[in-house]
Amino acid sequence: MKRVYSNIDLAMVYPIKHMLELNEIECEIRNEKLSAVGGGIPPIECWVELWVPEEQHDQAKQFVDEALAKEENGGESWVCAKCGEESEGQFTECWKCGTSRV
């Protein structure tokens, strides 16, 4: 097994795990409860880690990198069906007229 992702927040690890499992990549979460000991060891040692089989690591890493890149830039921009204004991908409603993204 090889680590493919880690985060201080368990809530950030589960969506990545789910995405990998949907792509038929076996996953294992480690350090899920280690944050309870924080203070006795270096904080980064308590981060939750997601591990995959070594032979699937490269494919899993590619999925993780793509997912994180989309999260950073908010996804693709979209055009409002009502007013035609372009909004950035992270917005679910038009910034100009308030119409929900379809």
C-alpha distances in whole Angstrom, upper triangle without the diagonal:
4,7,9,12,14,18,20,21,20,22,20,17,18,20,17,14,17,18,15,15,19,17,15,12,10,9,9,11,11,14,17,19,19,22,24,24,25,27,26,24,23,23,20,18,19,17,15,12,10,6,5,4,5,8,9,8,12,14,12,13,16,17,16,19,21,21,22,24,26,26,27,30,31,31,34,37,40,43,45,47,50,51,49,47,44,41,38,35,34,37,38,42,44,45,49,50,47,47,43,41,41
4,6,9,12,15,18,20,18,21,19,15,17,18,15,14,17,17,14,16,19,17,16,12,11,10,10,11,11,14,16,19,19,21,24,23,23,26,25,22,21,21,17,16,17,15,14,10,8,5,6,6,5,9,9,7,10,12,10,10,14,15,14,16,19,19,19,21,24,23,24,27,28,28,31,35,37,41,43,45,48,49,47,45,41,39,35,33,32,35,36,40,42,43,46,48,45,45,41,39,39
4,6,8,11,14,16,15,17,15,12,14,16,13,12,16,16,13,15,18,17,17,13,12,10,9,9,9,12,14,17,16,18,21,21,21,23,23,20,18,17,14,13,14,12,10,7,6,4,6,9,9,12,11,8,11,13,10,9,13,14,12,13,17,16,16,19,21,20,21,25,25,26,29,32,35,39,41,43,46,46,44,42,39,36,33,30,29,32,33,37,39,40,43,45,42,42,39,36,37
4,7,11,14,15,15,16,13,11,13,14,10,10,14,13,10,13,16,15,15,11,12,9,10,10,11,14,15,19,18,19,23,23,22,25,25,22,20,19,15,15,16,13,11,8,6,6,7,10,10,12,10,7,9,10,7,6,10,10,8,10,13,13,12,15,17,17,18,21,22,22,25,29,31,35,37,39,42,43,41,39,35,33,29,26,25,29,30,34,36,37,40,42,39,39,36,33,34
4,7,11,12,11,13,10,8,11,11,8,9,13,12,11,14,16,16,17,13,13,11,11,10,11,12,13,16,16,16,20,21,19,22,23,20,18,16,13,13,13,10,9,6,5,7,9,13,13,16,13,10,12,13,9,8,11,11,8,9,13,12,10,14,16,15,16,19,20,21,24,27,30,33,35,38,40,41,39,37,33,30,27,24,23,26,28,31,34,34,38,39,36,36,33,31,32
4,7,9,9,11,9,7,11,12,10,11,14,15,14,16,19,19,20,16,16,13,12,9,9,10,11,14,13,13,16,17,16,19,19,17,15,12,9,10,10,6,5,4,6,9,12,15,16,19,17,14,16,16,13,12,15,14,11,12,15,14,12,15,17,16,16,20,21,22,25,28,31,35,36,39,41,41,40,38,34,31,28,25,23,27,28,32,34,34,38,39,37,37,34,32,33
4,5,7,9,7,7,10,12,11,12,15,16,16,18,20,21,22,19,19,15,14,11,11,10,10,13,12,11,15,16,14,17,19,16,14,11,9,10,9,5,6,7,9,12,15,19,20,22,20,17,19,19,16,14,17,16,12,14,16,14,12,15,17,14,15,19,19,21,25,27,30,33,35,37,39,40,38,36,33,30,26,24,22,25,26,29,32,32,35,37,34,35,32,30,32
4,7,9,8,9,12,14,14,15,18,19,19,21,23,24,25,22,21,18,16,13,12,10,10,11,10,8,12,13,11,14,16,14,12,9,8,9,7,4,6,9,12,15,18,22,23,26,23,21,23,23,20,18,21,20,16,17,20,17,15,18,20,17,17,21,21,23,27,29,32,35,36,39,41,41,40,37,35,31,28,26,23,26,27,30,33,32,36,38,35,36,33,32,33
4,5,6,7,9,11,12,13,15,17,18,19,21,23,24,21,21,17,16,12,13,11,10,11,12,9,12,15,13,16,18,17,16,12,11,13,10,7,7,10,12,16,19,22,24,26,24,21,23,23,20,19,21,19,16,17,19,16,15,18,19,15,17,20,20,22,26,28,30,33,34,36,38,39,38,35,33,29,26,24,21,23,24,28,30,30,34,35,32,33,30,29,31
4,5,5,7,9,10,11,13,15,16,17,19,20,21,19,18,14,13,9,10,9,7,9,11,10,12,15,14,18,19,18,17,14,13,14,11,8,6,9,10,14,17,20,22,25,22,20,22,22,18,18,21,18,15,18,19,16,15,19,19,17,18,22,21,23,26,29,31,34,35,37,39,40,39,37,34,30,28,25,22,25,25,29,32,32,36,36,33,33,30,29,31
4,6,6,7,10,10,12,13,15,16,18,20,21,19,19,15,15,12,14,13,10,13,15,13,15,18,17,21,23,22,21,17,16,17,14,12,10,12,12,16,18,22,24,26,23,21,23,22,19,19,20,18,15,17,18,15,14,18,17,14,17,20,18,20,24,26,27,31,31,33,35,36,35,33,31,27,25,22,19,21,22,25,28,29,32,33,30,30,26,26,27
4,6,6,7,9,11,12,13,15,16,18,19,18,18,15,14,12,14,14,12,15,16,14,17,20,18,22,23,22,20,17,15,17,14,11,9,10,11,14,17,20,22,24,21,19,20,19,16,16,17,15,12,14,15,12,11,14,14,11,13,17,16,17,21,23,25,29,30,32,34,35,34,32,29,25,22,20,17,20,21,24,27,27,31,32,29,29,26,25,26
4,6,5,6,9,10,11,12,14,16,17,15,14,11,11,8,10,11,10,13,14,14,17,19,18,22,23,21,20,17,15,15,13,10,7,8,7,11,13,17,19,21,18,16,18,17,13,13,16,13,10,13,15,12,11,15,16,13,16,19,18,19,23,26,28,31,32,34,37,38,36,34,32,28,25,22,20,23,23,27,30,31,34,35,32,32,29,27,28
4,5,5,6,9,10,10,12,14,15,14,13,10,10,9,12,13,11,14,16,16,18,21,21,24,25,24,23,20,18,18,16,13,10,10,9,12,14,17,20,21,18,17,19,18,14,15,17,14,12,15,16,13,13,17,17,15,18,20,19,20,23,26,27,31,32,33,36,37,36,34,32,29,26,22,20,23,23,27,30,31,34,35,32,31,28,26,27
4,5,5,6,9,10,11,13,14,13,14,12,13,12,15,16,14,18,19,19,22,24,24,27,28,27,25,22,20,21,19,16,13,13,11,14,15,18,20,21,18,17,19,17,13,14,15,12,10,13,13,10,11,14,13,12,15,17,16,16,20,22,24,27,28,30,32,34,32,31,28,25,22,19,17,20,20,23,26,28,31,32,29,28,24,23,23
4,5,5,6,9,10,11,13,11,12,10,11,11,14,16,14,18,19,19,22,24,23,27,28,26,24,21,19,20,18,15,12,11,8,11,12,15,17,18,15,14,15,13,10,11,12,9,7,10,11,8,9,13,13,12,14,17,16,16,20,23,25,28,30,31,34,35,34,32,29,26,23,20,18,21,22,26,28,29,33,34,31,30,27,25,25
4,5,5,6,9,10,11,9,9,6,8,8,12,14,13,17,18,19,21,24,23,27,28,26,25,22,20,20,18,15,12,10,7,9,10,13,16,17,13,13,15,13,10,12,13,11,9,13,14,11,13,16,16,15,18,21,20,20,23,26,28,31,33,34,37,38,37,35,32,30,27,23,22,25,25,29,31,33,36,37,34,33,29,27,27
4,5,5,6,9,10,9,10,9,11,11,15,17,15,19,21,21,24,26,26,30,31,29,28,25,23,23,21,18,15,14,11,13,12,15,18,19,15,15,17,15,12,14,15,11,11,15,15,12,14,17,16,16,19,21,19,19,22,25,26,30,31,32,35,36,35,34,31,28,26,22,21,24,23,27,30,31,35,35,32,31,27,25,25
4,5,5,7,9,9,11,10,13,14,17,20,18,22,23,24,26,29,28,32,33,30,29,26,24,24,23,20,17,15,12,13,13,15,18,18,14,14,15,12,10,12,12,8,9,12,11,9,12,14,13,13,17,19,17,16,19,22,24,27,28,30,33,34,33,32,29,26,23,20,19,22,22,25,28,30,33,34,31,30,26,23,23
4,5,5,6,5,7,7,11,12,16,19,18,21,23,24,26,28,28,31,32,30,28,26,23,23,22,19,16,14,10,11,9,12,14,14,10,11,12,9,7,10,10,7,8,12,12,10,13,15,15,16,19,21,20,19,22,25,27,30,32,33,36,38,36,35,32,29,26,23,22,25,25,29,32,33,36,37,34,33,30,27,27
4,5,5,5,6,7,10,12,16,19,18,21,23,24,27,29,29,33,33,31,30,28,25,25,24,21,17,15,12,12,10,12,15,15,12,13,15,12,10,13,14,11,12,15,15,14,16,19,19,19,22,24,23,22,24,28,29,32,33,34,38,39,37,37,34,31,29,25,25,27,27,31,33,35,38,39,36,34,31,28,28
4,5,7,9,11,14,16,19,22,21,25,27,27,30,32,32,35,36,34,33,31,28,28,27,24,20,18,15,15,14,15,18,17,14,15,16,13,11,14,14,11,13,16,15,13,16,19,18,18,22,23,21,20,22,25,26,29,31,31,35,36,35,34,31,29,27,23,23,26,25,28,31,33,36,36,34,32,28,26,25
4,6,9,11,14,17,20,23,22,26,28,29,31,33,33,36,37,35,33,31,28,28,27,24,21,19,15,15,12,14,16,14,11,13,13,10,9,12,12,9,11,14,13,13,16,18,17,18,21,23,22,20,22,25,27,30,32,33,36,37,35,35,32,30,27,24,24,27,26,30,32,34,37,38,35,34,30,27,26
4,6,9,13,16,19,23,22,26,27,28,31,33,33,36,37,34,33,31,29,28,27,24,21,18,15,14,11,12,14,13,10,12,14,11,10,13,14,12,14,17,16,16,19,21,21,22,25,26,25,24,26,29,30,34,35,36,39,41,39,39,36,34,31,27,28,30,30,33,36,38,41,41,39,37,33,31,30
4,6,10,13,16,20,19,23,24,26,28,30,30,33,34,31,30,28,25,25,24,21,18,15,11,10,7,8,11,10,7,9,11,9,7,11,12,10,12,15,15,15,17,20,20,21,23,25,25,24,26,30,31,35,36,38,41,42,40,39,36,34,31,28,27,30,30,34,36,38,41,42,39,38,34,32,31
4,7,10,13,17,17,20,22,24,26,28,28,32,31,29,28,27,24,23,22,20,17,14,10,8,6,7,10,11,8,10,13,11,9,13,15,13,14,17,18,17,19,22,22,23,25,27,27,26,29,32,34,37,39,40,43,45,43,42,39,36,34,30,29,32,32,36,39,40,44,44,41,40,36,34,34
4,7,10,13,13,17,18,20,22,24,24,28,28,25,25,23,20,19,19,16,13,10,7,6,5,8,11,12,10,10,13,12,9,12,15,13,12,16,17,16,17,21,21,21,23,26,26,25,28,32,33,37,38,40,43,44,42,41,38,35,32,29,28,31,31,35,38,39,42,43,40,39,36,33,33
4,6,10,10,14,15,17,19,21,21,25,24,22,22,21,18,17,16,14,11,8,6,5,6,9,12,14,13,12,16,16,12,14,17,16,15,18,20,18,19,22,23,22,25,28,27,27,31,34,36,39,41,42,45,46,45,43,40,37,34,31,30,33,33,36,39,40,44,45,42,41,37,35,35
4,7,7,10,11,13,16,17,18,21,21,19,19,17,15,14,12,11,7,6,5,6,9,12,15,17,15,14,18,18,14,15,18,17,15,18,20,18,18,22,23,21,23,26,26,27,30,33,35,39,40,42,44,45,44,42,39,36,33,30,28,31,31,35,38,39,42,43,40,40,36,34,35
4,5,8,9,11,13,14,15,18,18,16,16,15,13,11,10,9,6,5,6,7,11,13,15,19,17,16,19,20,16,17,20,19,17,20,22,20,20,24,25,23,25,28,28,29,33,36,38,41,43,45,47,48,47,45,42,38,35,32,30,33,34,37,40,41,45,45,42,42,39,37,38
4,5,5,7,10,10,11,15,14,13,13,12,11,8,6,7,5,6,9,11,14,17,19,22,21,19,22,23,19,19,23,22,19,21,24,22,21,25,26,24,25,29,29,30,34,37,39,42,43,46,48,48,47,45,42,39,36,33,31,34,34,38,41,41,45,46,42,43,39,38,39
4,6,7,9,11,12,16,16,15,16,13,13,11,8,8,5,8,10,12,15,18,21,23,22,20,23,23,20,20,23,22,19,22,24,21,21,24,25,23,24,28,27,29,33,35,37,41,41,43,45,46,46,44,41,37,34,31,29,32,32,35,38,39,43,43,40,40,37,36,37
4,6,6,8,10,14,14,14,15,13,13,12,8,9,8,11,13,15,19,22,24,27,25,24,27,27,24,24,27,25,23,25,27,25,24,28,28,26,27,31,30,32,36,38,40,43,44,46,48,49,48,46,43,40,37,34,32,34,34,38,41,41,45,45,42,42,39,38,39
4,5,6,7,11,11,10,11,10,11,8,5,8,8,11,14,16,19,22,23,27,26,24,27,27,24,24,27,26,23,25,28,25,24,28,29,26,27,31,31,33,36,39,41,45,45,48,49,50,49,47,44,41,38,35,32,35,36,39,42,42,46,47,43,44,41,40,41
4,5,5,9,10,10,10,8,10,9,5,7,8,11,15,17,21,24,26,29,27,25,28,28,25,24,27,26,23,25,27,25,23,26,28,25,25,29,29,31,35,37,39,43,43,46,47,48,47,45,42,38,35,33,30,33,34,37,40,39,43,44,41,42,39,38,40
4,6,9,10,11,12,11,13,12,8,11,11,15,18,20,24,27,29,32,30,28,31,32,28,28,31,30,26,28,31,28,26,30,31,28,29,32,32,34,38,40,42,45,46,48,50,50,50,47,45,41,38,36,33,35,36,39,42,42,45,46,43,44,41,40,42
4,6,6,7,10,9,12,10,8,11,13,16,19,21,25,27,29,32,31,29,32,33,29,28,32,31,28,29,32,30,28,31,33,30,30,34,34,36,40,42,44,48,48,51,52,53,52,50,47,44,40,38,35,38,39,42,45,44,48,49,46,47,44,43,45
4,6,6,7,6,9,9,7,10,12,15,19,21,25,28,29,32,31,28,31,32,28,27,30,30,26,28,30,28,26,29,31,28,28,32,32,34,38,40,42,46,46,49,51,51,50,48,45,41,38,36,33,36,37,40,42,42,45,47,44,45,42,42,44
4,6,7,7,11,10,9,12,15,18,22,24,28,31,31,35,34,31,33,35,31,30,33,33,29,30,33,31,28,31,33,30,30,34,34,37,40,42,45,48,49,52,53,53,52,50,47,43,40,39,36,38,39,42,45,44,47,49,46,47,45,44,46
4,7,9,12,10,10,14,16,19,22,24,28,30,31,34,33,31,33,35,32,31,34,34,30,31,34,33,30,33,35,32,32,36,37,39,43,45,47,51,52,54,56,56,55,53,50,46,43,41,38,41,42,45,48,47,51,52,49,50,48,47,49
4,6,9,7,8,11,14,16,20,21,25,27,27,31,30,28,30,32,29,27,31,31,27,28,32,30,28,31,33,30,30,34,35,37,41,43,45,49,50,53,54,55,54,51,48,44,41,39,37,39,41,44,46,46,49,51,48,49,46,46,47
4,6,6,7,10,13,15,19,20,24,26,26,30,29,26,28,30,27,25,28,29,25,26,29,28,25,28,30,28,27,31,32,34,38,40,43,46,47,50,52,52,51,48,45,42,38,37,34,37,39,42,44,43,47,48,46,47,44,43,45
4,5,5,7,11,13,17,19,23,26,26,29,28,25,27,28,25,23,27,26,23,23,27,25,22,25,27,24,24,28,28,31,35,37,39,43,44,47,49,48,47,45,42,38,35,33,31,33,35,38,40,39,43,45,42,43,41,40,42
4,5,5,9,10,14,16,20,22,22,26,25,21,23,25,22,20,23,23,19,20,23,22,19,22,25,22,22,25,27,29,32,35,38,41,42,45,47,47,46,43,40,37,33,31,29,32,34,37,39,38,42,44,41,42,40,38,40
4,6,9,10,13,15,18,21,21,25,24,21,23,25,22,20,24,24,21,22,25,24,22,25,27,25,25,28,29,31,35,37,40,44,45,48,50,50,49,46,43,40,36,34,32,35,36,40,42,41,45,47,44,45,42,41,42
4,6,9,13,15,19,21,22,26,24,22,24,26,22,21,24,24,20,22,25,23,21,24,26,24,24,28,28,30,34,36,39,42,43,46,48,48,47,45,42,38,35,33,30,33,34,38,40,40,44,45,42,43,40,39,40
4,6,10,13,16,19,20,24,22,19,21,22,19,18,21,20,17,18,21,19,17,21,22,20,20,24,25,27,30,33,35,39,40,43,45,45,44,41,38,35,31,29,27,30,31,34,37,37,40,42,39,40,37,35,37
4,7,10,14,17,18,21,19,17,20,20,17,16,19,18,15,17,20,18,16,20,21,19,20,24,24,25,29,32,34,38,39,41,43,44,43,41,38,34,31,28,26,29,30,33,36,36,40,41,38,38,35,34,35
4,6,10,13,15,18,16,14,16,17,14,13,17,16,13,15,18,16,15,19,21,19,20,24,24,25,29,32,34,38,39,41,44,44,43,41,38,34,31,28,26,30,31,34,37,37,41,42,39,39,36,34,35
4,7,11,12,15,13,11,14,14,10,11,14,13,11,14,16,14,14,18,19,18,20,23,23,24,27,30,32,36,38,40,42,43,42,40,37,34,30,27,26,29,30,33,36,37,40,41,39,38,35,33,33
4,7,9,12,10,8,12,13,10,10,14,13,12,15,17,16,17,20,21,21,22,25,26,26,29,33,35,39,40,42,45,46,44,42,39,36,33,30,29,32,33,36,39,40,43,44,42,41,38,35,36
4,6,8,7,6,10,10,8,9,13,12,12,15,17,16,17,20,22,22,23,26,26,26,29,32,35,38,40,42,45,46,44,42,39,37,33,30,29,33,33,37,39,40,44,45,42,41,38,36,36
4,6,5,6,10,10,9,11,14,14,15,17,19,19,20,23,24,25,27,29,30,29,32,35,37,41,43,44,48,49,47,45,42,40,36,33,33,36,36,40,43,44,47,48,46,45,41,39,38
4,5,5,8,10,10,11,14,15,15,17,19,20,21,23,25,25,27,29,30,29,32,36,38,42,44,46,49,50,47,46,42,40,37,34,34,37,38,42,44,45,48,49,47,46,43,40,40
4,6,7,9,10,11,13,14,16,17,19,20,22,23,25,26,28,30,30,29,32,35,37,41,43,45,48,49,47,46,42,40,37,34,34,37,38,42,44,45,48,49,47,46,43,40,39
4,6,6,6,9,10,11,12,14,16,17,18,20,22,23,24,26,27,26,28,32,34,37,40,41,44,45,43,42,38,36,33,30,30,34,34,38,40,41,45,46,43,42,39,36,35
4,6,5,6,9,10,10,12,14,15,16,18,20,21,22,24,25,25,27,31,33,37,39,41,44,45,42,41,37,35,32,29,29,32,33,37,39,40,43,45,42,41,38,35,35
4,5,5,6,9,10,11,12,14,15,16,19,20,21,23,24,23,25,29,31,35,38,39,43,43,41,39,36,34,30,28,28,32,33,36,38,39,42,43,42,41,38,34,35
4,5,5,6,9,10,11,13,14,16,17,19,20,22,23,21,23,27,29,33,35,37,40,41,38,37,34,32,29,26,26,30,30,34,36,37,40,41,39,38,35,32,32
4,5,5,6,9,10,11,12,14,16,17,18,20,21,20,22,26,28,32,34,36,39,40,38,36,33,31,27,24,24,28,28,32,34,35,39,40,38,37,33,30,30
4,5,5,6,9,10,10,12,14,15,16,18,20,19,22,25,28,32,34,36,39,39,37,35,32,30,26,23,23,27,28,32,34,34,38,39,37,36,33,31,31
4,5,5,6,9,10,11,12,14,15,17,18,17,19,23,25,29,31,33,37,37,34,33,29,27,24,21,22,25,27,30,32,33,36,37,35,35,32,29,29
4,6,5,6,9,10,11,12,14,16,16,15,17,21,23,27,29,31,34,35,32,31,28,26,23,19,20,23,24,28,29,31,34,35,33,32,29,26,26
4,5,5,6,9,10,11,12,15,15,15,18,21,24,27,30,32,35,35,33,31,28,25,22,19,19,22,23,27,29,30,33,35,32,32,29,26,26
4,6,5,6,9,10,11,13,14,14,16,20,23,26,29,31,34,34,32,30,26,24,20,18,18,22,23,27,28,29,32,34,32,31,29,26,27
4,6,5,6,9,10,11,12,11,13,17,19,23,26,28,31,31,29,27,23,21,18,15,16,19,21,24,26,26,30,31,29,29,26,23,23
4,5,5,6,9,10,10,10,13,16,19,22,24,27,30,30,28,26,23,20,17,14,14,17,18,22,24,25,28,29,27,27,24,21,22
4,5,5,6,9,10,10,14,17,20,23,25,28,31,31,29,26,23,20,17,14,13,17,19,22,24,24,28,30,27,27,25,22,23
4,5,5,6,8,8,11,14,17,21,24,26,29,29,26,24,21,18,15,12,13,16,19,22,23,23,26,28,27,26,24,21,23
4,5,5,6,5,8,11,14,18,20,23,26,26,23,21,18,15,12,9,10,13,15,18,20,20,23,25,23,23,20,18,19
4,6,5,7,10,13,16,19,21,24,26,26,24,22,19,16,12,10,8,12,14,17,19,19,23,25,23,23,20,18,19
4,6,8,11,13,16,20,22,25,27,27,25,22,19,16,12,10,9,13,16,19,20,19,23,25,23,24,22,19,22
4,6,8,10,13,17,19,22,24,23,21,19,15,13,9,8,8,11,14,17,17,17,20,23,21,22,20,17,19
4,7,8,11,15,16,19,22,21,20,17,14,11,7,5,4,8,11,13,14,15,18,20,18,18,16,14,16
4,7,9,13,15,18,21,21,18,17,13,11,8,5,6,9,11,14,15,16,19,21,19,18,16,13,15
4,7,10,13,16,18,18,16,14,10,9,7,5,8,10,12,14,14,15,18,19,18,17,16,12,13
4,7,10,13,15,15,12,10,7,6,4,4,8,9,10,12,11,12,14,16,15,15,14,11,12
4,7,9,12,12,9,8,6,5,6,6,10,9,9,10,9,11,13,14,13,12,11,8,9
4,6,9,8,6,6,4,6,9,10,13,11,11,10,8,11,11,12,12,11,11,8,9
4,5,6,5,5,6,7,11,11,13,11,10,8,6,9,9,9,9,7,8,7,8
4,6,6,8,10,11,14,15,17,14,12,11,9,13,12,10,11,8,9,8,8
4,6,8,11,12,16,17,18,15,14,11,9,12,10,8,9,7,9,10,10
4,6,9,11,15,17,18,15,15,12,9,10,8,7,10,9,11,12,13
4,7,9,13,15,17,15,15,12,9,11,10,10,12,11,12,11,13
4,6,10,13,15,12,13,11,7,8,7,9,11,10,12,11,13
4,7,9,12,10,12,11,8,9,9,11,12,12,13,11,13
4,6,8,7,9,8,6,7,9,11,11,11,11,9,12
4,6,6,9,10,9,9,12,14,13,14,13,11,14
4,5,8,10,10,11,14,16,15,14,12,10,12
4,7,9,11,11,15,16,14,14,12,11,13
4,6,7,8,11,13,10,11,9,8,11
4,7,9,12,12,9,9,6,5,9
4,6,9,8,5,5,4,5,9
4,5,6,5,5,6,7,10
4,6,6,8,10,10,14
4,6,8,11,12,15
4,6,9,11,14
4,6,9,12
4,7,9
4,6
4
